[in-house]
């Protein structure tokens, strides 16, 4: 009898796991179709990190994905409503001046580095400061982006995020580490991302991919 019960429980567990995997694949397919310019592997990593974070944090329905392996002259930020599968925004976004020129190459969580940080962030409250309407963020990966609030890494608008000027000069203007966006879309983007949504920042960085616990979520 005990053996039969254990087999039944194992079967139920396998069925539940299969259902979760199918649901995850369906979400990836839907969002990838909504934003075909976004690399599918990058999107998959973002969804994996979101699912991992959801084990210990309340996560919102919206997810922003920044792909810093792309040049700043390209659109490289996408914002989704994961529940509906809708793409809300596809935008240019700046990186920190300490991270590189047109394509950022180095990343840090160190104060004064003026470098962007990688990994998963939770968005928080808004405020109006010297850069106007801005969004505070908290890094969810200690040692990778955990000092975001201390470093004042926030989302804000900036006149140097100008795609036309970027095409002329070969790159966007750069921030002090913040993911700055166009002034014209700042209000809409921040309002869609504030209060407990997630932002995933990717780059082709081997050390981050090796050290990030959210990219290798342990089994329950």
VENCORSUL-V565604 format. One record per pair of residues at least 24 apart in sequence whose ideal C-beta (glycine too) atoms are under 6 Angstrom apart, sorted by sequence separation. I is the first residue (numbers start at 1). J is the second residue. If there is no record, write none. Layout:
# VENCORSUL-V565604
i:I j:J
i:I j:J
This chain:
# VENCORSUL-V565604
i:153 j:177
i:154 j:178
i:155 j:179
i:156 j:180
i:157 j:181
i:159 j:183
i:42 j:67
i:119 j:144
i:131 j:156
i:132 j:157
i:153 j:178
i:119 j:145
i:157 j:183
i:66 j:93
i:68 j:95
i:117 j:145
i:157 j:186
i:72 j:102
i:71 j:102
i:71 j:103
i:68 j:104
i:109 j:145
i:109 j:147
i:38 j:78
i:111 j:151
i:35 j:78
i:31 j:80
i:35 j:87
i:34 j:87
i:133 j:186
i:133 j:187
i:30 j:85
i:135 j:190
i:135 j:194
i:116 j:177
i:114 j:176
i:115 j:177
i:114 j:177
i:53 j:120
i:94 j:161
i:126 j:194
i:92 j:161
i:102 j:171
i:101 j:171
i:123 j:193
i:49 j:120
i:92 j:163
i:123 j:194
i:141 j:212
i:123 j:197
i:97 j:174
i:94 j:172
i:121 j:199
i:96 j:175
i:94 j:174
i:120 j:200
i:94 j:175
i:96 j:177
i:118 j:201
i:118 j:203
i:93 j:179
i:94 j:180
i:53 j:140
i:93 j:181
i:91 j:181
i:118 j:208
i:73 j:166
i:119 j:212
i:120 j:214
i:72 j:171
i:72 j:172
i:89 j:189
i:88 j:192
i:64 j:193
i:69 j:203
i:62 j:197
i:63 j:198
i:64 j:199
i:65 j:200
i:66 j:201
i:67 j:202
i:68 j:203
i:69 j:204
i:60 j:196
i:60 j:197
i:59 j:198
i:50 j:198
i:49 j:200
i:46 j:200
i:42 j:202
i:53 j:214
i:52 j:214
i:49 j:214
i:52 j:217
